[in-house]
Amino acid sequence: MIHPSSIVEEGAQLGDEVEVWHFSLVRAGAVIHDRVRIGHHVYIDNQVTIGAGSKVKDGAKLFGELTIARDCFIGPNVTITNDRHPRAKGENYPRVHTHIYSGASIGANSVVLPGVSIGRHAMCGAGSIILADVPPGKTVIGVWKG
């Protein structure tokens, strides 16, 4: 189900039973596996892969060089960034890959910096700022520096 107000660009790959709700944008090159639910006003960049059974809640912004494994929860207004040193001009920044491993959850309004890994079944509390890898099964809150 893709809501008529959403845009799924040609070249995006969507699996079976994917739901894309109101006013969301899925860029060409994104790969979304089976049974993924994408809420309202979500941005999914190219070079983003989302595993089967995951949920991406309203307002999330997922920028490229990102892999989200199966059964992950991405809370409302989560931002996962892709540039460690952003500038207004030039896009020749070093590409680093961000990994969210299976069963991980990221709470509402959290920010995840590029190149970080969030381990299997880890939990990042609402409003967290994730600056370093989160070990599998770990629960973190606030500013996580590892």
Sine and cosine of phi, psi and omega as CSV:
sin_phi,cos_phi,sin_psi,cos_psi,sin_omega,cos_omega
0.00,0.00,0.86,-0.51,0.10,-1.00
-0.87,-0.50,0.88,-0.48,0.00,-1.00
-0.90,0.44,0.63,-0.78,-0.05,-1.00
-0.86,0.52,-0.38,0.92,0.01,-1.00
-0.99,0.13,-0.16,0.99,0.00,-1.00
-1.00,0.00,0.36,-0.93,0.04,-1.00
-0.86,-0.52,0.83,-0.55,0.17,-0.99
-0.90,-0.44,0.95,-0.31,-0.09,-1.00
-0.92,0.39,0.51,-0.86,0.09,-1.00
-0.86,0.51,0.73,-0.69,-0.04,-1.00
0.97,-0.22,-0.20,0.98,0.16,-0.99
-0.98,0.20,0.58,-0.81,-0.01,-1.00
-0.93,-0.37,0.86,-0.50,0.00,-1.00
-0.89,-0.46,0.73,-0.68,0.04,-1.00
-0.98,0.18,-0.21,-0.98,0.00,-1.00
-0.97,0.24,0.55,-0.83,0.10,-1.00
0.86,0.52,0.53,0.85,0.09,-1.00
-0.99,0.14,0.68,-0.73,0.07,-1.00
-0.91,-0.42,0.78,-0.63,0.07,-1.00
-0.83,-0.56,0.93,-0.38,-0.10,-1.00
-1.00,0.04,-0.10,-0.99,-0.19,-0.98
-0.76,0.65,0.70,-0.72,0.21,-0.98
0.84,0.54,0.55,0.84,0.06,-1.00
-0.99,-0.16,0.37,-0.93,0.02,-1.00
-0.78,-0.63,0.83,-0.56,0.09,-1.00
-0.91,-0.42,0.90,-0.43,-0.09,-1.00
-0.98,0.19,0.42,-0.91,0.11,-0.99
-0.83,0.56,0.67,-0.74,-0.01,-1.00
0.99,-0.13,-0.29,0.96,0.07,-1.00
-0.94,0.33,0.55,-0.84,0.04,-1.00
-0.82,-0.57,0.87,-0.48,-0.04,-1.00
-0.84,-0.54,0.89,-0.46,-0.09,-1.00
-0.99,0.15,-0.04,-1.00,-0.13,-0.99
-0.87,0.49,0.56,-0.83,0.15,-0.99
0.86,0.50,0.54,0.84,0.08,-1.00
-1.00,-0.01,0.68,-0.73,0.05,-1.00
-0.93,-0.37,0.83,-0.56,-0.01,-1.00
-0.90,-0.43,0.86,-0.52,-0.07,-1.00
-0.96,0.27,-0.21,-0.98,0.00,-1.00
-0.95,0.31,0.54,-0.84,0.16,-0.99
0.83,0.55,0.64,0.77,0.01,-1.00
-0.99,-0.16,0.64,-0.77,0.11,-0.99
-0.92,-0.39,0.82,-0.57,0.06,-1.00
-0.84,-0.55,0.92,-0.39,-0.08,-1.00
-0.97,0.26,0.20,-0.98,0.16,-0.99
-0.92,0.40,0.30,-0.96,-0.03,-1.00
0.88,0.47,0.51,0.86,0.15,-0.99
-0.90,-0.44,0.75,-0.66,0.09,-1.00
-0.87,-0.50,0.73,-0.68,0.01,-1.00
-0.84,-0.54,0.83,-0.56,-0.07,-1.00
-0.97,0.23,0.33,-0.94,-0.06,-1.00
-0.81,0.58,0.63,-0.78,0.10,-0.99
0.98,0.22,0.09,1.00,0.00,-1.00
-0.99,0.15,0.37,-0.93,0.08,-1.00
-0.83,-0.55,0.72,-0.69,0.08,-1.00
-0.86,-0.50,0.93,-0.37,-0.13,-0.99
-0.99,0.11,0.17,-0.99,-0.13,-0.99
-0.77,0.64,0.69,-0.72,0.14,-0.99
0.99,0.17,0.02,1.00,-0.01,-1.00
-0.93,0.38,0.54,-0.84,0.04,-1.00
-0.81,-0.58,0.91,-0.41,-0.09,-1.00
-0.89,-0.46,0.94,-0.34,-0.07,-1.00
-0.99,-0.15,0.46,-0.89,-0.20,-0.98
-0.83,0.55,0.31,-0.95,-0.17,-0.99
0.95,0.30,0.74,0.68,-0.08,-1.00
-0.71,-0.70,0.74,-0.68,0.14,-0.99
-0.85,-0.53,0.84,-0.54,0.11,-0.99
-0.94,-0.34,0.85,-0.52,-0.05,-1.00
-0.97,0.22,-0.14,-0.99,-0.06,-1.00
-0.96,0.29,0.48,-0.88,0.12,-0.99
0.86,0.52,0.59,0.81,0.07,-1.00
-0.99,-0.11,0.42,-0.91,0.07,-1.00
-0.88,-0.48,0.85,-0.53,0.06,-1.00
-0.91,-0.40,0.94,-0.35,-0.15,-0.99
-0.95,0.30,0.12,-0.99,-0.01,-1.00
-0.85,0.52,0.70,-0.72,0.09,-1.00
0.89,0.45,0.34,0.94,0.11,-0.99
-0.93,0.37,0.64,-0.77,0.10,-0.99
-0.84,-0.54,0.82,-0.57,0.08,-1.00
-0.91,-0.41,0.92,-0.40,-0.17,-0.99
-1.00,0.01,0.16,-0.99,-0.05,-1.00
-0.70,-0.71,0.18,0.98,-0.04,-1.00
-0.62,-0.78,0.90,-0.44,-0.03,-1.00
-0.95,0.30,-0.41,0.91,-0.06,-1.00
-0.71,-0.70,0.94,0.34,-0.11,-0.99
-0.93,0.38,0.63,-0.78,0.08,-1.00
-0.71,-0.70,0.40,-0.92,-0.01,-1.00
-0.93,0.36,-0.50,0.87,-0.03,-1.00
-0.88,-0.47,0.60,-0.80,0.07,-1.00
1.00,0.03,0.68,-0.73,0.03,-1.00
-0.84,-0.55,0.48,0.88,-0.01,-1.00
-0.99,-0.11,0.65,0.76,0.02,-1.00
-0.99,0.17,0.42,-0.91,0.00,-1.00
-0.91,0.41,0.74,-0.67,-0.01,-1.00
-0.99,0.11,0.80,-0.60,0.10,-1.00
-0.79,-0.61,0.52,-0.85,-0.09,-1.00
-0.98,-0.18,0.69,-0.73,0.07,-1.00
-0.96,-0.28,0.69,-0.72,-0.03,-1.00
-0.83,-0.56,0.78,-0.62,0.15,-0.99
-0.91,-0.41,0.92,-0.40,-0.12,-0.99
-1.00,0.08,0.28,-0.96,-0.20,-0.98
-0.82,0.57,0.66,-0.75,0.04,-1.00
0.98,0.21,0.01,1.00,0.00,-1.00
-0.96,0.29,0.47,-0.88,0.05,-1.00
-0.77,-0.64,0.67,-0.74,0.04,-1.00
-0.84,-0.54,0.88,-0.48,-0.09,-1.00
-0.96,0.29,0.27,-0.96,-0.07,-1.00
-0.77,0.63,0.62,-0.78,0.10,-0.99
0.90,0.44,0.33,0.94,0.05,-1.00
-0.99,0.13,0.39,-0.92,0.07,-1.00
-0.82,-0.57,0.76,-0.65,0.03,-1.00
-0.90,-0.44,0.84,-0.55,0.02,-1.00
-0.98,0.22,0.37,-0.93,-0.04,-1.00
-0.92,0.39,0.52,-0.85,0.07,-1.00
1.00,0.08,0.02,1.00,-0.03,-1.00
-1.00,0.05,0.52,-0.86,0.15,-0.99
-0.91,-0.42,0.72,-0.69,0.11,-0.99
-0.93,-0.37,0.90,-0.44,-0.17,-0.99
-0.93,0.36,0.21,-0.98,0.01,-1.00
-0.80,0.59,0.76,-0.65,0.07,-1.00
0.86,0.51,0.31,0.95,0.11,-0.99
-0.96,0.29,0.38,-0.93,-0.01,-1.00
-0.76,-0.66,0.81,-0.59,0.08,-1.00
-0.94,-0.34,0.89,-0.45,-0.06,-1.00
-0.90,0.43,0.33,-0.95,-0.01,-1.00
-0.82,0.58,0.67,-0.74,0.06,-1.00
0.98,0.22,0.15,0.99,-0.02,-1.00
-0.94,0.33,0.47,-0.88,0.16,-0.99
-0.88,-0.47,0.91,-0.42,-0.12,-0.99
-0.98,-0.19,0.96,-0.28,-0.06,-1.00
-0.98,-0.18,-0.26,0.96,-0.08,-1.00
-0.60,-0.80,0.20,-0.98,0.00,-1.00
-0.84,0.54,0.60,-0.80,0.08,-1.00
-0.95,-0.31,0.84,-0.54,-0.03,-1.00
-0.91,0.42,0.40,-0.91,0.05,-1.00
-0.82,0.57,0.68,-0.73,0.07,-1.00
0.97,0.25,-0.07,1.00,-0.05,-1.00
-0.99,0.16,0.60,-0.80,0.15,-0.99
-0.95,-0.31,0.79,-0.61,0.00,-1.00
-0.81,-0.59,0.49,-0.87,0.07,-1.00
-0.67,-0.74,0.35,-0.94,0.04,-1.00
0.95,0.32,-0.57,-0.82,0.02,-1.00
-1.00,0.03,0.91,-0.42,-0.03,-1.00
-0.98,-0.18,0.91,-0.42,0.00,-1.00
-0.95,-0.31,0.04,1.00,0.04,-1.00
1.00,0.00,0.00,0.00,0.00,0.00
